[in-house]
Each structure stands twice: as structure tokens, then as C-alpha cells.
């Protein structure tokens, strides 16, 4: 049986979330694209799944050549700039006249829809980001979104068998996360906490807020 390949667009809460996704803690920031979507200019970056191109996007605040990202004194500075002159991380922007891909858009019944798995606590979720097979190529991104009446935060994992299966491992939160990172030092027996400040000796996981729940996460409304 053949599986149709699709692209799906997942809107993020803000341009800052897109900049954090493309740049934070990445030795080489991801390439980003600008294109027209439903009559507006958006900026986006993607994950390639087995049968789906998952595209994260946000409205494009202005035109330029690079997404600039830096954290100074616990404050994120996200911008679109023309040149790479300051001490920031830069994601190059490719301005598209055509669509990003030739795949068809589809929002429901995606072949790579994630299987939701609830994790007991935030520390377990943080430890799940460690991959012993690729310890130097960790994917640290956490995704926060509203599920029913609660905020949840989750991490995407995959299981490769005859086919590839994707899980969205999540923890239910007491309230909306207002800080942009999970700060963690598990080897010292400390519980993780939400933070915007960076201290030596800790690991940090960037949080990307999704604007609305999307069917690909496998969570029913």
C-alpha cells in the first residue's frame, strides 16, 4: 500500500518562537524560508518526517536576509536583519516565489500523526531528550500547547521498525509557561525549572509555543 506524502503547516505563537526554534543552542542554525500563505507573508522552518514535511511558521514581521537571535542578560533579542555584524546566531532566509515544496497540503489523517504518551513529570521529560545513540547531536526542542483546558509541554521521539512511528511525549502543566527554557541539572538531583537566565553547569531546553493544537500531535480537542 502506498502512503501519500504531505506537508502540514503548524503555526507558532510568535516570531520569537520561530527564531528560538531555528537558532537556540544550534551550532549551525536552521535555514528558514519566507513565502505567501493565505495572502500573508510568513517565515518558516521545517522537520522532515517519514511521509510528512512538518512546517513551523509565524507571520513575518519585516523583510531581510537573516533571522538574528541572541540572549543578553536573560533577555532574548530576535530580529530580521540585512547583515551578520553583531555577536548573534543567524539563520539565513530564503525568499520563495513558489511554494516551499510540491507536496500536497493536508491537515487531517496524516500518515505521520504522533502517538501521544503522557510522562509522569518534567524531569522524566527532560531526561528523555538524551539520545545515547547520538549523544553529540541532541534534539532539545520542547513544544508547549493548549490541550483541552490545560497547557502541556512535550517532546517528539521516533521508533523505527518496518515503518517509522512518532510519539509526542508530554507532561501536563499547572499553567502556561511564561519563560522560554527548561533549566535542568539532573545529575545533581535537582528538579528542572522554567528559566530565562543561563547559569554555568546546567542544561537548557528551548520551549516553542504552538498557537493552536494541530491534528499531527494526535491530541483530540
C-alpha positions as CSV (number, residue, x, y, z in Angstrom):
1,X,0.0,0.0,0.0
2,X,1.4,3.4,-1.0
3,X,1.5,6.2,1.6
4,X,0.7,9.7,0.4
5,X,3.3,12.3,1.2
6,X,2.1,15.6,2.6
7,X,3.1,18.9,4.1
8,X,1.4,20.3,7.1
9,X,1.7,23.9,8.5
10,X,1.8,24.4,12.3
11,X,1.5,28.0,13.4
12,X,3.7,29.1,16.3
13,X,2.6,31.7,18.9
14,X,5.1,34.4,17.7
15,X,8.1,35.2,15.5
16,X,10.3,34.8,18.6
17,X,9.2,31.2,18.9
18,X,10.3,30.6,15.3
19,X,13.7,32.4,15.9
20,X,14.2,30.3,19.0
21,X,13.4,27.1,17.1
22,X,15.8,27.9,14.3
23,X,18.7,29.2,16.3
24,X,18.8,28.5,20.1
25,X,21.6,26.1,21.1
26,X,22.3,25.1,17.5
27,X,25.9,25.2,16.3
28,X,24.5,25.7,12.8
29,X,21.1,27.5,12.8
30,X,18.5,26.0,10.6
31,X,17.6,27.5,7.2
32,X,14.3,29.4,7.1
33,X,12.0,30.4,4.3
34,X,9.6,33.2,3.6
35,X,6.6,32.6,1.4
36,X,3.0,33.7,0.8
37,X,0.4,31.7,2.8
38,X,-3.3,32.6,2.7
39,X,-2.5,36.1,1.4
40,X,0.2,36.9,4.1
41,X,4.0,36.6,4.2
42,X,5.2,34.0,6.6
43,X,8.6,32.8,7.8
44,X,9.1,29.1,8.4
45,X,11.4,26.2,9.2
46,X,10.6,22.5,8.9
47,X,11.1,19.0,10.2
48,X,11.2,16.2,7.6
49,X,9.3,13.2,8.9
50,X,8.9,9.8,7.1
51,X,6.0,10.9,5.0
52,X,5.3,14.5,6.0
53,X,7.1,17.8,5.8
54,X,6.1,19.5,9.1
55,X,6.5,23.2,8.7
56,X,6.5,25.6,11.7
57,X,5.7,29.1,10.8
58,X,4.9,32.6,12.1
59,X,3.9,35.9,10.5
60,X,7.0,37.6,9.0
61,X,7.5,41.0,10.8
62,X,9.7,42.6,8.2
63,X,11.9,41.8,5.2
64,X,15.6,40.9,5.5
65,X,18.3,38.3,4.8
66,X,18.8,36.7,8.2
67,X,17.0,35.8,11.4
68,X,19.1,37.2,14.2
69,X,19.0,35.6,17.7
70,X,20.8,36.3,20.9
71,X,20.2,36.2,24.6
72,X,21.6,39.1,26.7
73,X,21.2,39.4,30.5
74,X,18.3,36.8,30.4
75,X,16.5,38.7,27.6
76,X,16.0,37.3,24.1
77,X,16.6,39.6,21.2
78,X,15.0,38.3,18.0
79,X,15.1,40.2,14.8
80,X,15.4,40.1,11.0
81,X,18.5,41.8,9.7
82,X,20.4,42.5,6.5
83,X,23.9,41.6,7.7
84,X,25.7,39.4,10.2
85,X,27.7,42.1,12.1
86,X,26.9,41.5,15.8
87,X,27.5,38.6,18.1
88,X,24.3,36.7,17.4
89,X,23.3,33.4,15.8
90,X,22.0,33.8,12.3
91,X,19.6,31.7,10.3
92,X,19.7,32.5,6.6
93,X,16.3,33.4,5.0
94,X,15.4,32.0,1.5
95,X,12.7,34.1,0.0
96,X,10.4,32.0,-2.1
97,X,8.3,33.0,-5.1
98,X,6.8,29.5,-5.4
99,X,5.7,27.1,-2.7
100,X,8.4,25.5,-0.5
101,X,7.6,22.0,-1.8
102,X,5.4,20.2,-4.3
103,X,3.8,18.1,-1.6
104,X,0.1,18.4,-1.1
105,X,-1.2,20.2,2.0
106,X,-3.3,18.1,4.3
107,X,-4.3,18.8,7.9
108,X,-6.1,15.6,8.9
109,X,-5.3,11.9,8.8
110,X,-1.6,12.5,8.3
111,X,0.4,9.3,7.9
112,X,3.0,10.6,10.5
113,X,0.5,11.6,13.1
114,X,2.1,11.4,16.5
115,X,1.0,8.9,19.2
116,X,0.5,10.9,22.5
117,X,2.2,9.4,25.6
118,X,1.8,11.1,28.9
119,X,5.0,11.4,31.0
120,X,4.9,11.5,34.8
121,X,7.0,14.6,35.5
122,X,9.1,17.3,33.9
123,X,12.3,15.7,35.0
124,X,11.5,12.5,33.1
125,X,10.6,14.5,30.0
126,X,14.0,16.4,30.3
127,X,15.9,13.0,30.6
128,X,14.0,11.7,27.5
129,X,15.9,14.3,25.4
130,X,19.1,12.4,25.9
131,X,19.8,10.0,23.0
132,X,22.6,7.5,23.7
133,X,22.9,6.7,20.0
134,X,23.7,10.3,19.0
135,X,24.9,12.0,22.2
136,X,26.6,14.8,20.3
137,X,23.5,15.5,18.1
138,X,20.8,16.1,20.6
139,X,17.4,17.5,19.6
140,X,16.5,19.6,22.6
141,X,13.3,21.3,21.4
142,X,10.2,21.1,23.6
143,X,6.7,22.1,22.3
144,X,4.1,23.8,24.5
145,X,0.5,24.0,23.5
146,X,-3.1,24.0,25.0
147,X,-4.8,20.6,25.2
148,X,-8.4,20.8,26.3
149,X,-8.2,23.3,29.2
150,X,-4.6,22.8,30.2
151,X,-1.2,23.6,28.9
152,X,1.1,20.7,28.1
153,X,4.7,20.5,27.1
154,X,6.1,17.7,25.1
155,X,9.0,16.1,23.1
156,X,8.9,14.3,19.8
157,X,10.6,10.8,19.6
158,X,10.6,8.2,16.8
159,X,10.6,4.4,16.7
160,X,12.0,2.8,13.5
161,X,10.7,-0.6,12.6
162,X,9.4,-1.7,9.2
163,X,7.9,1.8,9.3
164,X,8.7,4.9,11.3
165,X,6.4,5.7,14.2
166,X,6.4,9.0,16.1
167,X,5.5,9.7,19.7
168,X,4.6,13.0,21.3
169,X,5.7,12.6,24.9
170,X,4.1,15.2,27.1
171,X,3.6,16.5,30.7
172,X,0.6,18.4,31.9
173,X,1.4,21.8,33.4
174,X,-0.3,23.8,36.1
175,X,-0.3,26.9,34.0
176,X,1.1,28.5,30.8
177,X,4.9,28.5,30.7
178,X,5.9,32.2,30.7
179,X,9.7,31.5,30.4
180,X,11.4,30.3,27.3
181,X,13.6,27.4,28.6
182,X,13.6,24.4,30.9
183,X,16.7,24.6,33.1
184,X,18.0,21.2,34.3
185,X,20.8,19.6,36.3
186,X,19.6,16.1,36.8
187,X,23.0,14.6,37.8
188,X,22.8,16.8,41.0
189,X,19.4,15.5,42.0
190,X,17.7,18.9,41.2
191,X,14.3,19.1,39.6
192,X,14.0,21.1,36.4
193,X,12.5,24.6,36.4
194,X,11.4,27.2,33.9
195,X,14.0,29.9,33.3
196,X,15.2,32.8,31.1
197,X,18.6,33.1,32.8
198,X,21.6,31.0,32.0
199,X,23.9,29.6,34.7
200,X,27.1,27.5,34.2
201,X,26.7,23.8,34.7
202,X,23.0,23.5,33.7
203,X,21.4,22.1,30.6
204,X,18.7,24.2,28.8
205,X,15.9,23.0,26.7
206,X,14.2,25.7,24.4
207,X,10.4,25.9,24.6
208,X,8.5,26.6,21.4
209,X,4.8,27.6,21.8
210,X,2.3,26.3,19.3
211,X,-0.5,28.7,18.6
212,X,-3.3,26.1,18.5
213,X,-3.5,22.4,18.8
214,X,-2.8,20.6,15.5
215,X,-4.0,17.2,14.5
216,X,-0.5,15.9,13.9
217,X,0.1,15.9,17.7
218,X,-2.5,13.2,18.0
219,X,-4.4,15.0,20.7
220,X,-8.2,15.3,20.4
221,X,-9.7,18.6,21.4
